[in-house]
Amino acid sequence: MNESMEEAIAYAKKYMEDILSFFGLNTDVYATSEDEVIQLNIPSTHLNGFLIGQRGENMRSFQYLTSTALKNNSYANFRVNVDVADYKKQRADRLAEKAEEWIKQVKEDKKDMELQPMNPADRRIIHKLAGDYGLETESVGEGRDRHIVLKYKD
């Protein structure tokens, strides 16, 4: 890990902890990096519901704020991912289970399958998993209607 990555991680960790302290939560944020993405994991507390927000909206806002702060402090080339009490991880695991069923169905029916629109993070999970199972995928549509087509191939 290079020096600037370590500095960016330290900056993002401190920034997120400062935001949390503003809400009266003095906790240690677990900060790592994976595939050039800074991972900030906030442990489970009595504020989980608030920090996560409806369908993860507050969590995405914290992620956006931290990302913007990084960009404004010359760490523009680092992406950041904020997770609260493993919410995203558990959600990704459930999505992966569903995706395996969809992939199996595409192979059995020998037909392409259009999935429901989903956010970029969820689409990445599906693309990767489908690739691991030897299926091709394509993202189609614009904005909130963007979705994946699982493609059958012999």
C-alpha positions in Angstrom: 0.0 0.0 0.0 1.5 3.3 -1.0 1.9 6.3 1.3 -0.8 8.5 -0.2 -3.3 5.6 0.1 -2.5 5.3 3.8 -2.9 9.1 4.2 -6.2 9.0 2.4 -7.4 6.2 4.7 -6.4 8.0 7.8 -8.1 11.2 6.5 -11.3 9.4 5.6 -11.4 7.6 9.0 -10.9 10.8 11.0 -13.5 12.6 8.8 -16.1 9.9 9.4 -15.4 9.8 13.1 -15.8 13.6 13.3 -19.2 13.4 11.6 -20.3 10.6 14.0 -19.1 12.6 17.0 -21.3 15.5 15.8 -24.3 13.1 16.4 -22.9 12.2 19.8 -21.4 8.9 18.8 -17.8 8.5 19.8 -16.8 5.3 18.1 -13.8 3.9 16.3 -14.4 3.5 12.6 -12.6 0.5 11.1 -10.8 1.6 8.0 -9.1 -0.6 5.3 -8.6 -0.6 1.6 -9.7 -3.2 -0.9 -9.1 -2.9 -4.7 -8.1 0.7 -4.4 -11.3 1.5 -2.5 -11.3 2.9 1.0 -13.6 0.8 3.2 -15.0 2.5 6.3 -16.9 0.2 8.6 -18.9 1.8 11.4 -19.6 -0.8 14.2 -23.1 -1.6 15.4 -24.5 0.9 17.9 -27.9 2.2 19.1 -27.9 4.6 16.1 -27.8 1.9 13.4 -31.2 2.8 12.1 -30.4 6.5 11.8 -27.0 6.0 10.4 -28.2 3.6 7.7 -31.4 5.5 7.0 -34.3 4.3 4.7 -32.9 1.8 2.2 -29.3 2.9 3.1 -29.9 6.6 2.0 -28.2 8.2 5.1 -25.2 5.8 4.7 -24.9 6.8 1.0 -25.0 10.4 2.1 -22.1 9.9 4.6 -20.2 8.1 1.8 -20.8 11.1 -0.5 -19.7 13.6 2.1 -16.5 11.6 2.8 -15.8 11.2 -0.9 -16.2 15.0 -1.5 -14.0 15.8 1.5 -11.3 13.5 0.1 -11.5 15.1 -3.3 -11.3 18.6 -1.8 -8.1 17.6 0.1 -6.2 16.2 -2.9 -7.2 12.6 -2.5 -9.4 12.7 -5.6 -8.3 9.4 -7.1 -9.7 7.3 -4.1 -13.2 5.9 -4.0 -14.8 5.3 -0.6 -17.3 2.8 0.7 -19.1 3.4 4.0 -20.9 0.5 5.7 -22.8 0.5 9.0 -23.0 -2.7 11.1 -22.3 -4.7 8.0 -25.6 -3.6 6.4 -24.1 -3.5 2.9 -22.3 -6.8 3.3 -25.4 -8.6 4.5 -27.4 -7.1 1.7 -24.8 -8.1 -0.9 -24.8 -11.6 0.5 -28.6 -11.8 0.1 -28.4 -10.3 -3.4 -25.7 -12.9 -4.4 -28.0 -15.7 -3.2 -30.8 -14.4 -5.4 -28.4 -13.9 -8.3 -27.3 -17.5 -8.1 -31.0 -18.6 -8.5 -31.4 -16.2 -11.5 -28.2 -17.6 -13.1 -29.4 -21.2 -12.6 -32.7 -20.3 -14.2 -31.1 -18.7 -17.3 -29.0 -21.8 -17.8 -32.0 -24.1 -17.4 -34.4 -22.1 -19.6 -31.6 -21.2 -22.1 -33.1 -17.7 -22.3 -31.9 -14.2 -21.5 -33.3 -12.7 -18.3 -33.9 -9.0 -17.6 -33.5 -8.1 -14.0 -35.2 -5.2 -12.0 -33.4 -1.8 -12.1 -30.7 -1.6 -9.4 -28.0 0.7 -8.2 -24.4 0.6 -9.5 -23.1 -1.3 -6.5 -25.7 -4.0 -6.8 -25.1 -4.2 -10.6 -21.3 -4.7 -9.9 -22.1 -7.7 -7.7 -24.3 -9.3 -10.3 -21.8 -8.7 -13.2 -19.0 -10.3 -11.2 -21.0 -13.3 -10.0 -22.5 -14.0 -13.4 -19.0 -13.8 -14.9 -17.8 -16.3 -12.3 -20.6 -18.7 -13.5 -19.7 -18.2 -17.1 -22.6 -16.0 -18.1 -22.3 -12.7 -20.0 -24.2 -9.6 -18.7 -25.1 -6.3 -20.1 -26.3 -3.1 -18.3 -29.1 -1.4 -20.3 -31.3 1.6 -19.7 -30.6 5.1 -18.2 -30.5 6.5 -14.7 -32.9 4.8 -12.3 -34.1 2.4 -15.0 -30.6 1.0 -15.6 -30.7 -2.8 -15.2 -28.9 -6.0 -16.1 -29.7 -8.5 -18.7 -28.3 -12.0 -17.9 -27.4 -13.5 -21.3 -27.6 -17.2 -22.1 -24.8 -18.6 -24.1 -24.1 -22.2 -25.2 
